[in-house]
C-alpha cells in the first residue's frame, strides 16, 4: 500500500518514520525467547495543532473533511493523519465516518457488525476489511487454476502408471513407495505412520443406503466452474443450496464404554455421523503463484501422519507449532522455512503417546492435548523444553490458554481448569454436557463450550457455576470468540453467530457459506473471518450478515485446521503439508 500524502496549510508535521512500513525481521531464524509479545508502544509524537486561523484543507467544513478522509486508506487515516495535526487526527475518531466506510466496503444490504455495536472497534474492523479485500480478492481463481493443473498432471501420471502395469508383470509382494519407506521400522512404527491399528478402521465400507462420496474428474470440473461463478457474484449468490455430500466418518457410538483408549477412539469430530469418508492418497500440491499482495509457502511437515492442529506463535506469525496423528508436536521457523524442534521429554519415543489433537499458547507457554489423556506443557523461552505433565483422565479434544488458567474440554463430557504454576494444577472440573466436549473458547470471566450433545454452555469462572445452555439442531466442532461475538462451525458445514454480553449468550444467526462437510476450523476478528472444512476448502469472508466470501481455496484433501496471526494464515490438511500465506513485503 503506497503512502498517502496530505498537504495542510499553516500546520506543522513532524518527520517521524514511515508508519506504513512493516518492521523487517532482524534475523532469519527466530529466537524462541522472543516469542513473548512486547508491551505496546505509546504514540505521543503528535504534531502541534494548527493556529486558530486556518486556510486550505482545514478551512473546509467538518463533513467535507471526513468525506475526503473516507477515500483514503484506513491505514493512512489511523497512522498518518494523527502525525500531521490534531485536527486531522480527530478524523479517525469519528465513528459515523467509519460506519459509512464499512457500509461502502461491504454493501448496504449486509449487516455489520453481526453482534452488539457498543464499544465496537470500527477503525480496526475497516482496516482489516480493506486488507482482506486487497490481499484475497481473486486469489481463489489462481488456486483453482493451479489445482486444475495439478489434477491434470496427476491424471497423466496415473495413465502412465497404468500403461506401465500393462507392459510389466506384477511382482508378488510388491509394495507401494510408502510401505517400502516404512519397511523395517516394525509394527509400532507402522501404527504411528497410519494413526490406527487393525482394531480401528478409519475408512469403512458403506452400509446400506449410505452414499460413498467419490469425486471424479467431471465433478471436479463442475466444482471449479461453480467456485469461479460464486466469486463473481454478491454474498447472496455465494450461498449453496445443495448439501448432497457429507465427507465424514462412520458411526462409532459404541466407543462410549472405552473413551480413553486410542485404538477405540476414531476422529471425534465425526462422532454420530453416519456417512463414511474416502481417504485418497494424492501427491502434495505445489504452491500456486500468488498475486503481489500475498505469497504462499508449502512446507513438508516431516510428520508421517495427518496434521490435526496448527498454531501460530509469537504475535508476528514467525513461528508455528503443528500437532499430528504421528503423536508428535513440531516447531517451525516460517521465515526460514525450516524445522526448529520436535518437542518431547528426554528418552521419549514421541511427544505424546496418542494422537496430538489440539494446541494452545499464552506468552512463553505452549500446551498440547492428545488421545493419551494428557496435557503436556512446553516452555518456548527454554527452546521448547518440557514444563509439565497433567493427567486428564480422558482424551483432550480442545484447549484454551488464558493468562491465569488452562481450560480443556475432554471426551468424558467435562470442562476442566488448570493452574499450570501449581504443584496440583487442577482447579475445577465440571460436567456441563451430556457428551464429548468438541470445542471451547474462554476469557478472564467466562468459558463457552460446545458438545457432541448439540448444546452450547456458558460457565462463569468467578461465580463457579454454569449460567446458560443452548440447544442446537447440530453440534459445534470449532469456535472463535472475539469482542462481543462468538462464531462457530458445526458438523453440517453451517456457521453460527452468537452475541456475548455480561455472561449472556444469545444466538443471532445461522449461515450457509457453501461448506458441505464438517467446519474443522474458524477464526474471527473485527474485520475478517476464516473457515476451513473437511470438504477440502478454505474460505475467507468478511464477518457480516450474511458473510461476504472473498476467496475460496480448494485443496486436494480435507483441511483439519487453521491459525491466523498478524495477517499470516497457516493451514493444516490431510496432505501432510503445512501451507503458509503471508502478505508480501
ZAMARGU-4260 file (C-alpha; in steps of 0.2 Angstrom, whole numbers, plus 5000, padded with zeros to 4 digits):
<rodrens>
0) 5000/5000/5000 | 5008/5017/4995 | 5009/5031/5007 | 4995/5044/5005 | 5002/5062/5007
5) 4991/5076/5014 | 4996/5094/5012 | 4989/5106/5026 | 4992/5124/5026 | 4998/5133/5042
10) 5002/5117/5051 | 5017/5108/5056 | 5021/5090/5054 | 5035/5080/5062 | 5046/5070/5051
15) 5045/5053/5060 | 5047/5036/5052 | 5035/5029/5039 | 5021/5022/5049 | 5015/5011/5035
20) 5032/5001/5033 | 5031/4984/5042 | 5046/4981/5053 | 5058/4969/5045 | 5064/4953/5053
25) 5081/4956/5062 | 5086/4938/5060 | 5081/4924/5048 | 5080/4911/5062 | 5069/4917/5076
30) 5074/4915/5094 | 5061/4906/5105 | 5065/4918/5119 | 5057/4932/5109 | 5040/4924/5107
35) 5033/4934/5122 | 5024/4949/5115 | 5032/4965/5119 | 5022/4979/5128 | 5013/4991/5116
40) 5021/5007/5112 | 5013/5023/5116 | 5010/5036/5102 | 5014/5053/5108 | 5023/5060/5093
45) 5008/5071/5088 | 5012/5087/5079 | 5005/5103/5087 | 4988/5108/5082 | 4986/5122/5069
50) 4983/5140/5073 | 4965/5147/5075 | 4966/5155/5058 | 4967/5141/5045 | 4966/5140/5027
55) 4966/5127/5013 | 4961/5109/5019 | 4957/5114/5037 | 4945/5128/5032 | 4933/5115/5024
60) 4918/5110/5034 | 4920/5095/5045 | 4908/5084/5035 | 4919/5088/5019 | 4935/5083/5029
65) 4928/5067/5034 | 4921/5063/5017 | 4938/5066/5010 | 4946/5055/5023 | 4934/5041/5019
70) 4943/5040/5002 | 4960/5037/5010 | 4966/5020/5015 | 4961/5016/5033 | 4979/5013/5037
75) 4983/5031/5032 | 4968/5038/5042 | 4974/5028/5058 | 4993/5031/5057 | 4997/5046/5046
80) 4984/5059/5049 | 4987/5060/5068 | 5005/5064/5064 | 5000/5079/5053 | 4990/5089/5065
85) 4977/5087/5079 | 4963/5092/5069 | 4965/5079/5055 | 4969/5066/5069 | 4952/5068/5076
90) 4945/5062/5059 | 4950/5045/5064 | 4939/5046/5080 | 4923/5050/5070 | 4913/5034/5072
95) 4900/5039/5059 | 4913/5041/5046 | 4920/5024/5050 | 4902/5016/5049 | 4900/5024/5032
100) 4916/5017/5026 | 4912/5000/5032 | 4895/5001/5023 | 4903/5006/5007 | 4916/4991/5008
105) 4903/4978/5012 | 4887/4984/5004 | 4871/4992/5010 | 4862/4975/5011 | 4873/4967/5023
110) 4873/4969/5042 | 4889/4974/5051 | 4894/4970/5064 | 4883/4955/5067 | 4884/4957/5086
115) 4882/4972/5098 | 4888/4989/5092 | 4893/4995/5109 | 4912/4998/5110 | 4915/4990/5093
120) 4932/4994/5086 | 4927/5002/5069 | 4944/5008/5064 | 4952/4991/5066 | 4937/4982/5058
125) 4938/4994/5042 | 4957/4992/5042 | 4956/4973/5042 | 4942/4973/5029 | 4952/4983/5017
130) 4967/4972/5019 | 4957/4957/5017 | 4949/4963/5001 | 4966/4969/4994 | 4975/4953/4998
135) 4962/4939/4995 | 4951/4945/4980 | 4955/4935/4965 | 4966/4923/4975 | 4953/4909/4973
140) 4954/4910/4954 | 4973/4907/4955 | 4972/4892/4967 | 4958/4884/4957 | 4968/4886/4941
145) 4983/4878/4950 | 4973/4864/4957 | 4966/4860/4940 | 4984/4859/4933 | 4989/4848/4947
150) 4974/4836/4944 | 4978/4835/4925 | 4996/4831/4929 | 4991/4818/4942 | 4979/4810/4929
155) 4994/4809/4916 | 5005/4801/4929 | 4991/4788/4933 | 4989/4784/4915 | 5007/4782/4913
160) 5007/4770/4928 | 4993/4760/4921 | 5002/4759/4904 | 5017/4753/4913 | 5007/4740/4923
165) 5000/4733/4907 | 5018/4730/4900 | 5026/4723/4916 | 5020/4709/4926 | 5016/4712/4944
170) 5029/4705/4956 | 5021/4696/4971 | 5023/4705/4987 | 5027/4722/4979 | 5023/4737/4990
175) 5020/4755/4986 | 5033/4768/4990 | 5026/4772/5007 | 5026/4754/5013 | 5044/4752/5006
180) 5049/4768/5016 | 5042/4760/5032 | 5050/4743/5029 | 5060/4738/5044 | 5053/4750/5057
185) 5042/4737/5065 | 5023/4736/5069 | 5024/4750/5081 | 5031/4762/5068 | 5018/4757/5055
190) 5004/4761/5068 | 5012/4778/5071 | 5013/4781/5052 | 4995/4777/5049 | 4987/4783/5065
195) 4977/4767/5069 | 4980/4749/5072 | 4970/4734/5065 | 4957/4736/5078 | 4951/4753/5072
200) 4946/4756/5054 | 4945/4774/5049 | 4939/4770/5031 | 4924/4759/5032 | 4913/4750/5019
205) 4897/4759/5016 | 4882/4752/5024 | 4865/4750/5016 | 4858/4766/5009 | 4874/4776/5013
210) 4882/4786/4999 | 4900/4784/4996 | 4907/4802/4991 | 4918/4799/4975 | 4924/4814/4967
215) 4928/4811/4948 | 4935/4822/4935 | 4919/4829/4929 | 4913/4833/4947 | 4929/4842/4950
220) 4927/4852/4934 | 4909/4857/4939 | 4915/4862/4956 | 4929/4873/4949 | 4916/4882/4937
225) 4904/4884/4952 | 4918/4892/4963 | 4923/4904/4949 | 4905/4909/4947 | 4902/4912/4965
230) 4917/4923/4967 | 4910/4935/4954 | 4893/4936/4962 | 4887/4945/4978 | 4886/4937/4995
235) 4868/4931/4992 | 4874/4921/4977 | 4888/4913/4987 | 4876/4903/4997 | 4875/4885/4992
240) 4858/4876/4992 | 4864/4859/4988 | 4871/4848/5003 | 4872/4831/4995 | 4889/4826/5000
245) 4895/4823/5018 | 4913/4818/5020 | 4913/4811/5037 | 4917/4795/5046 | 4905/4781/5051
250) 4895/4780/5067 | 4906/4774/5081 | 4894/4777/5096 | 4899/4761/5104 | 4915/4770/5110
255) 4906/4777/5125 | 4912/4762/5135 | 4930/4765/5132 | 4933/4783/5128 | 4951/4783/5135
260) 4959/4770/5123 | 4966/4777/5107 | 4963/4762/5097 | 4944/4763/5101 | 4943/4782/5098
265) 4942/4787/5079 | 4941/4805/5074 | 4930/4813/5087 | 4924/4827/5076 | 4914/4814/5067
270) 4905/4805/5081 | 4887/4802/5077 | 4889/4805/5058 | 4884/4790/5048 | 4892/4794/5031
275) 4910/4787/5028 | 4924/4797/5020 | 4935/4790/5007 | 4953/4794/5011 | 4963/4797/4995
280) 4982/4797/4994 | 4987/4810/4982 | 5004/4819/4979 | 5006/4835/4989 | 5000/4851/4980
285) 5013/4864/4974 | 5012/4881/4979 | 5001/4892/4967 | 5009/4908/4960 | 5001/4921/4971
290) 4997/4939/4967 | 5009/4953/4973 | 4999/4955/4989 | 5002/4938/4995 | 5015/4924/4995
295) 5012/4906/4999 | 5024/4893/5005 | 5021/4875/5007 | 5032/4866/5019 | 5033/4847/5020
300) 5029/4844/5039 | 5041/4829/5042 | 5025/4821/5051 | 5022/4804/5045 | 5003/4806/5048
305) 4989/4819/5046 | 4992/4836/5055 | 4977/4838/5066 | 4981/4856/5073 | 4991/4871/5069
310) 4995/4886/5079 | 5005/4902/5075 | 5016/4909/5089 | 5024/4924/5095 | 5012/4938/5088
315) 5021/4940/5071 | 5017/4923/5063 | 5036/4919/5063 | 5035/4903/5072 | 5022/4889/5071
320) 5018/4873/5080 | 5010/4858/5072 | 5002/4843/5081 | 4999/4827/5071 | 4992/4809/5072
325) 5010/4803/5072 | 5010/4808/5091 | 5022/4822/5089 | 5022/4841/5091 | 5035/4851/5080
330) 5040/4869/5080 | 5044/4878/5063 | 5053/4894/5058 | 5042/4900/5045 | 5053/4914/5039
335) 5067/4902/5036 | 5055/4888/5031 | 5064/4875/5042 | 5060/4864/5057 | 5066/4871/5073
340) 5062/4857/5085 | 5052/4841/5089 | 5045/4843/5106 | 5047/4828/5118 | 5054/4823/5135
345) 5071/4815/5135 | 5071/4797/5132 | 5053/4798/5125 | 5049/4790/5108 | 5037/4804/5103
350) 5029/4820/5111 | 5013/4811/5116 | 5008/4793/5117 | 4992/4796/5107 | 4986/4807/5093
355) 4990/4825/5096 | 4973/4834/5094 | 4974/4852/5100 | 4986/4866/5104 | 4985/4882/5114
360) 4998/4895/5120 | 4999/4910/5131 | 5016/4920/5131 | 5030/4908/5133 | 5019/4893/5137
365) 5013/4880/5124 | 5001/4867/5129 | 4997/4851/5119 | 4982/4839/5122 | 4981/4822/5115
370) 4972/4805/5114 | 4984/4798/5128 | 4973/4808/5141 | 4987/4820/5145 | 4991/4839/5144
375) 5009/4842/5141 | 5017/4859/5144 | 5032/4867/5135 | 5042/4882/5138 | 5046/4891/5122
380) 5059/4903/5131 | 5069/4887/5135 | 5069/4881/5117 | 5053/4871/5119 | 5059/4861/5135
385) 5046/4851/5144 | 5037/4861/5158 | 5024/4850/5165 | 5013/4835/5163 | 4994/4834/5168
390) 4984/4818/5168 | 4966/4822/5162 | 4958/4805/5163 | 4951/4806/5145 | 4956/4811/5128
395) 4959/4830/5126 | 4949/4837/5112 | 4950/4856/5114 | 4960/4869/5123 | 4960/4887/5128
400) 4975/4895/5136 | 4972/4911/5146 | 4984/4921/5157 | 4979/4913/5173 | 4971/4896/5168
405) 4972/4882/5155 | 4955/4876/5150 | 4952/4859/5142 | 4937/4850/5135 | 4938/4831/5136
410) 4930/4816/5129 | 4922/4812/5146 | 4910/4827/5144 | 4920/4838/5156 | 4927/4856/5155
415) 4942/4857/5167 | 4953/4872/5173 | 4971/4870/5177 | 4984/4882/5186 | 4999/4877/5177
420) 5010/4885/5190 | 5004/4874/5204 | 5010/4858/5210 | 4992/4851/5210 | 4986/4860/5194
425) 4968/4855/5194 | 4957/4870/5199 | 4940/4864/5194 | 4932/4851/5184 | 4913/4852/5179
430) 4902/4842/5168 | 4892/4854/5158 | 4887/4842/5144 | 4880/4825/5141 | 4893/4820/5128
435) 4911/4824/5122 | 4916/4842/5123 | 4921/4846/5105 | 4926/4865/5106 | 4928/4879/5118
440) 4933/4897/5120 | 4937/4907/5135 | 4942/4924/5143 | 4945/4930/5160 | 4927/4929/5165
445) 4918/4916/5155 | 4920/4899/5147 | 4910/4894/5132 | 4909/4876/5126 | 4901/4866/5113
450) 4897/4847/5114 | 4893/4832/5104 | 4876/4833/5113 | 4871/4848/5102 | 4872/4860/5116
455) 4882/4876/5120 | 4886/4880/5138 | 4892/4896/5147 | 4902/4894/5163 | 4905/4909/5175
460) 4923/4907/5181 | 4921/4919/5196 | 4905/4913/5202 | 4910/4894/5198 | 4893/4890/5191
465) 4885/4887/5174 | 4875/4901/5168 | 4866/4895/5152 | 4864/4881/5140 | 4858/4882/5122
470) 4851/4868/5112 | 4855/4867/5093 | 4850/4855/5079 | 4868/4851/5076 | 4884/4851/5086
475) 4899/4863/5085 | 4917/4857/5081 | 4926/4874/5080 | 4924/4891/5089 | 4931/4908/5089
480) 4927/4922/5102 | 4931/4940/5098 | 4925/4955/5106 | 4906/4953/5110 | 4904/4940/5096
485) 4906/4921/5096 | 4907/4912/5079 | 4906/4893/5077 | 4906/4880/5064 | 4896/4864/5065
490) 4896/4846/5058 | 4884/4850/5044 | 4895/4864/5037 | 4885/4878/5044 | 4891/4894/5053
495) 4883/4900/5069 | 4885/4918/5077 | 4881/4922/5095 | 4882/4938/5105 | 4891/4938/5122
500) 4887/4952/5134 | 4889/4951/5153 | 4888/4932/5153 | 4873/4931/5142 | 4875/4921/5126
505) 4862/4924/5113 | 4860/4915/5096 | 4860/4928/5082 | 4860/4919/5065 | 4865/4904/5056
510) 4874/4905/5039 | 4877/4893/5024 | 4893/4899/5016 | 4895/4884/5005 | 4904/4871/5016
515) 4897/4854/5013 | 4905/4845/5027 | 4912/4847/5045 | 4919/4865/5048 | 4935/4860/5056
520) 4942/4877/5060 | 4937/4895/5062 | 4945/4912/5066 | 4935/4928/5068 | 4942/4945/5071
525) 4934/4963/5070 | 4935/4963/5051 | 4940/4945/5045 | 4933/4928/5045 | 4942/4912/5040
530) 4934/4895/5039 | 4941/4878/5034 | 4932/4861/5031 | 4934/4843/5028 | 4926/4847/5011
535) 4943/4851/5005 | 4941/4870/5006 | 4947/4885/5015 | 4937/4901/5014 | 4940/4919/5018
540) 4925/4930/5022 | 4920/4947/5029 | 4911/4944/5045 | 4894/4952/5040 | 4877/4945/5039
545) 4876/4936/5028 | 4895/4933/5027 | 4903/4940/5011 | 4915/4927/5004 | 4931/4935/4997
550) 4940/4919/4992 | 4938/4900/4991 | 4954/4890/4990 | 4951/4871/4985 | 4963/4858/4992
555) 4965/4840/4986 | 4961/4833/5003 | 4951/4838/5019 | 4958/4853/5029 | 4960/4849/5048
560) 4963/4866/5055 | 4970/4884/5053 | 4978/4898/5063 | 4978/4917/5059 | 4990/4929/5067
565) 4997/4946/5061 | 4989/4944/5044 | 4998/4927/5042 | 4987/4911/5038 | 4993/4894/5042
570) 4983/4879/5035 | 4985/4860/5040 | 4977/4847/5030 | 4977/4829/5026 | 4990/4831/5013
575) 5004/4830/5026 | 5010/4848/5022 | 5009/4865/5030 | 5003/4879/5020 | 5008/4897/5025
580) 5000/4913/5017 | 5008/4929/5022 | 5007/4947/5015 | 5021/4950/5003 | 5034/4963/5009
</rodrens>
